[in-house]
Amino acid sequence: MRKILLMGNPNVGKSVIFSRLTGVQVIASNYPGTTVEYTKGYMRLGDEKVEIIDVPGTYTLEPTSKAEEVAVGMLKEGDIVINVIDATNLERNLNLTLQLLKRKVPVIVALNIYDEACHTGIDIDVEKLEKILGVPVIPTCAITAEGIHKLVSKIKEAKEGSYEYEDEERWHEIGNIVKSVQKITHRHHRFVERLGDATIRPGTGLPIALILMFVIFWVIRFIGENLIAYVFEPIFEKLWAPLMMKLSHIMGSGGFLHDILIGRLIDGKIEFMESFGLLTTGLFVPFAAVLPYIFAFYLVLSFLEDSGYLPRLGVLVDNVMHRLGLHGLSIVPMMLGLGCNVPGAMATRILETRRERFIGMTLMAIAVPCMAQLAMIIGLVGQSGVTGLALVFGTLFIVWVLLGIIMNLLLKGESPEIFTEIPAYRIPYFGALLKKLWMRIKGFIKEAVPFVCLGVLIVNILYSLHVVDFIANFTAPIITKVFGLPSEAVAALIVGFLRKDVAIGMLVPLNLTLKQLVIASVILAMYFPCVATFAVMVRELGIKDMLKSVLIMILSTVIVGVILNLLLR
Amino acid sequence: MKEMDLTQVESNTKGIVAKILGGRRMMKKLETLGIRIGCELEKVSSHIMRGPVVVRVGNTRAAIGYGMAKKIIIEQEKNVE
């Protein structure tokens, strides 16, 4: 199958064109040997089925980061390149185009965001540009699908560039091209642009960011809570519970298999959070307790990503992040980590040095709980009001800051500085947003459900073999004296290696006080990453650094647990 | 004409990049967003406590860390509106 590569600078609407060209079947995969993710899909080109690959955005073929290295590597495998360029930023974008024309690969140029260029008074002579570059140039507006048909029909006319130039003279050549094809008649500062500037000036930007964070938290909680209360809980309580009760009767309301599938009956009924059977708690936790929050979180996050706000947030928090040995852009992996630590840890690839990645991943594994865990904490601790939640999140935030400062002081080396494009604000294209949301939710279901079930299964086996009692006896001094928790809580710590959401669920039948709930939630978040995150971290950091990271995790968990136990009443 | 580094330039003023006091790596990095010797840029804002400087080059806006901005020398006309 022929491969068509979509290449271009970041933030030029490449993904929107990708989502316009491809059908429903879209796959996200890792480039071999790296954690750099790319998406591919398929389209029909006449009678031929071709593969479309959305190559990670790159400014140049002289790579400056891991993601750009991958982009260059992929170029070797492509049969045709669709070079997507931003018509409002012709000069900068042509830098990549000219480099592409030197490679012996057929190229077609999609002159995207063409409508906006027209609106803002940038006039580009497309025919002339086509003649100079020697390859087809198609004006497009991916958001409204204008020009996409023409782009598809012209793909077969893609050809190797005929433009000759010396590498040293590239910017000079670009300057000449731009001068001869582009006329700027009048340049408006649009309202959006002014708004854009307001969100990066410190005076206005910080208050806007704070308000935005508050709104985001509120929206996620609103969507999550209501989906649970009005959709998922009723489905489980009204439809699934009666079915399970019937099954329970058939199996004689007890016995080994019954306890594994249905779990323990509480007052003769199924309690989805406490029964701990594969078909009850094992399904309820991922689908009814966590999925609604995952949906809400990724909906909001995808919107933020596609609107272009995240780099601005990075600029605003840059000087704070510097104290933690990171730079502003590391706020992006941290926010992704709030959804799930696995993609969060992978996203640290945008940071250039090993030191930054070590600090970033360690901080995330310790103090950034994932949405699955958050959903369960909100459900459990939130029952007794906001105080408990504020204590849990406040503690984790303080740990995040202090630990970052300490690591920055102790670890050798310096962290590089922020250097990033701040893209223009764009209204996200709904289709591309939905596709991304769907891919993330599918990923969650595929990854989480088997592990949750495995976790529930292991809990049952541990209990029936009295392993938990054995370990509880053994660890009781630490768990009770140091953390002030009942000795049975150790079972949650064991399961937490597998899934943190199941682990929090295991606290439910223990009837903990608010103080104990807060301590248990905090140490469950901190002490160790779940197995999926652990695997990614080992791959990214290597065994030696991972051991260092684990040591920091355990040490800080014990310290924080003791302090909370002493301070709280 | 006066020369100063990018952190000293006032917000909302324009200037020409006269020198970049950095190695090849830094030059290449800056070049990806179109910042190179001889180009015109406008400073949009700066942040307190050695925060990043935001500039506009052509139609691109870029954030540049404080230390990096210190190495970009700008030449300004005396009277700019």
Chai-1 contact restraints between the chains, C-beta under 6 A:
chainA,res_idxA,chainB,res_idxB,connection_type,confidence,min_distance_angstrom,max_distance_angstrom,comment,restraint_id
A,Y59,B,T32,contact,1.0,0.0,6.0,A-B,restraint_1
A,T60,B,T32,contact,1.0,0.0,6.0,A-B,restraint_2
A,T64,B,K29,contact,1.0,0.0,6.0,A-B,restraint_3
A,T88,B,N59,contact,1.0,0.0,6.0,A-B,restraint_4
A,N89,B,N59,contact,1.0,0.0,6.0,A-B,restraint_5
A,N89,B,T60,contact,1.0,0.0,6.0,A-B,restraint_6
A,E91,B,G58,contact,1.0,0.0,6.0,A-B,restraint_7
A,R92,B,G34,contact,1.0,0.0,6.0,A-B,restraint_8
A,R92,B,T60,contact,1.0,0.0,6.0,A-B,restraint_9
A,D197,B,V44,contact,1.0,0.0,6.0,A-B,restraint_10
A,I200,B,V54,contact,1.0,0.0,6.0,A-B,restraint_11
A,R201,B,S45,contact,1.0,0.0,6.0,A-B,restraint_12
A,P202,B,H47,contact,1.0,0.0,6.0,A-B,restraint_13
A,P202,B,I48,contact,1.0,0.0,6.0,A-B,restraint_14
A,V315,B,P52,contact,1.0,0.0,6.0,A-B,restraint_15
A,V315,B,A63,contact,1.0,0.0,6.0,A-B,restraint_16
A,D318,B,G51,contact,1.0,0.0,6.0,A-B,restraint_17
A,D318,B,P52,contact,1.0,0.0,6.0,A-B,restraint_18
A,N319,B,M49,contact,1.0,0.0,6.0,A-B,restraint_19
A,N319,B,G51,contact,1.0,0.0,6.0,A-B,restraint_20
A,E417,B,G65,contact,1.0,0.0,6.0,A-B,restraint_21
A,E417,B,G67,contact,1.0,0.0,6.0,A-B,restraint_22
A,E417,B,M68,contact,1.0,0.0,6.0,A-B,restraint_23
A,I418,B,P52,contact,1.0,0.0,6.0,A-B,restraint_24
A,I418,B,A63,contact,1.0,0.0,6.0,A-B,restraint_25
A,I418,B,G65,contact,1.0,0.0,6.0,A-B,restraint_26
A,F419,B,I64,contact,1.0,0.0,6.0,A-B,restraint_27
A,T420,B,A63,contact,1.0,0.0,6.0,A-B,restraint_28
A,E421,B,L33,contact,1.0,0.0,6.0,A-B,restraint_29
A,E421,B,A62,contact,1.0,0.0,6.0,A-B,restraint_30
A,I422,B,R61,contact,1.0,0.0,6.0,A-B,restraint_31
A,I422,B,A63,contact,1.0,0.0,6.0,A-B,restraint_32
